[in-house]
Amino acid sequence: HESRSTAVGLLESMRIGDVADPLPIADLGSDPYDTDPNDRHPGLIFHNNKPCSAEVPCELVMDNWLTPIPVWFIRNHHPVPVVDPIKYRLHVEGVGTKPVSLTLEDLKTRFSKREVTATLQCGGNRRSELDKIAQTSGIPWGSGAMSNAKWGGVYLREVLMHCAGISLEGLDSSGAKHVVCHGMDDMQASIPIDKALSPFGDVLLAYEMNGEPLPAEHGYPVRMIVPGVVGVRNVKWASRIRVSLEEAEGPWQRGIAYKGFSPMQKDCTGVDVEKMLSMQEMPVQSSIVSPKEGSTTELDDIEVKGWAWSGGGRSIVRVDVSVDDGVTWTTAELGEGATQNPTRAWAWTFWEATVEIPEELKGKEVTVLCRAVDSSYSSQPENPGPIWNLRGLNCNCWHRVRVQHINE
């Protein structure tokens, strides 16, 4: 993580001196990242290579409603595991279960195949906008840490109920509250068991992505897909499913990584982080992908395009666009994604609008902004200041893009 300014700053504070160039030494072994995919798309915006973190540039986002696999955003925490599909086993165990071990072939042949179209978004998407207020801790994502796919696999609830013996009626007696997924990269995360077992939750153990086998980068051979929640809960390279009384251990669940702090909290002093609620569903969000920041136009109308999404399966009912700082608004036309079930709208919605530049702004810099409204009629906050937080999570303020109008 040496590309992060926070990491470099911490290391600098611990500097005790400079050393001369080391003498040549024997090869101590291969880099654990040597087996990572070497065909990553050069068009992605890379923040880290080890582990890989890369976002989709705005120019590519709306080329396809289902994001093509090569340009899907990447968020890894460790090296990409190399998995032999013949030896692969998914172990299901925990409180109130009948332990079972399933092969990849078992998942494909013993259960009905289900398909769910869902957008995944990193909890730190748009973090760079919060960094302009005060430095946060994490990757300085733009608005491209988000992509959409059609996932194929089996419902997690069907595996738990029909194979491991879990029942909704038995939850009270067992006390089970969480389902923990362990990845082969030593990462683990959990979701509430009511989400896992809900017939309307659509949680998948996925083995396909956009009609193809999962690529190694995105979790081959099996990953969790938890629609409507923060990306980190969608654990890749799933090896173990554990029903538990408590949520997952580790920094991605109990540590500060995905906890929402007050804007007044500048560090973790005096805070019992483990007792804070872990992120699950995310708030309503939207972004402008065209025009680009810093572009110019000679036209008196600006064609604005973007996407909108909300957590928890809440559909997008409206997107508003303004060029006069919110004095007047133009309602965008909703495109692909607009006809989803309003309570199971797991995928993003594309939108576009034509906005006339007011006479008094012609020849000047114009700020184009958007805000979305979801099916609970929640909307985005106007400014980033009140939602600033130590970890830079859930940045969903009005998205702004500056454009220079040339008046001839």
Secondary structure, DSSP 4 states (H G I P E B T S, - for coil): -TTSHHHHHHHHHT-----PPPPP-------TTTTS-S---TTSEEEEETTEEEE--HHHHTT-SS--GGG--EE-SSPPPP--TTT--EEEEETT---EEE-HHHHHHSS--EEEEEEEE-TTTTHHHHHTTS--SS----S-SEEEEEEEEEEHHHHHHHTS---STTHHHH---EEEEEETTS-EEEEEHHHHH-TTT--EEEEEETTEEPPGGGTTT-EEE-TTB-GGGS-SSEEEEEEESSPPPSTTTTSSTTB---TT--S-TT--GGGSPBP-B---EEEEEESPTTEEE-SSEEEEEEEEE-GGGPPEEEEEEESSTTSS-EEPEE-TTTTS-TTS--S-EEEEEEEEPPGGGTTSEEEEEEEEEETT--B--S-SGGG--TT-----SPEEEEEEE---
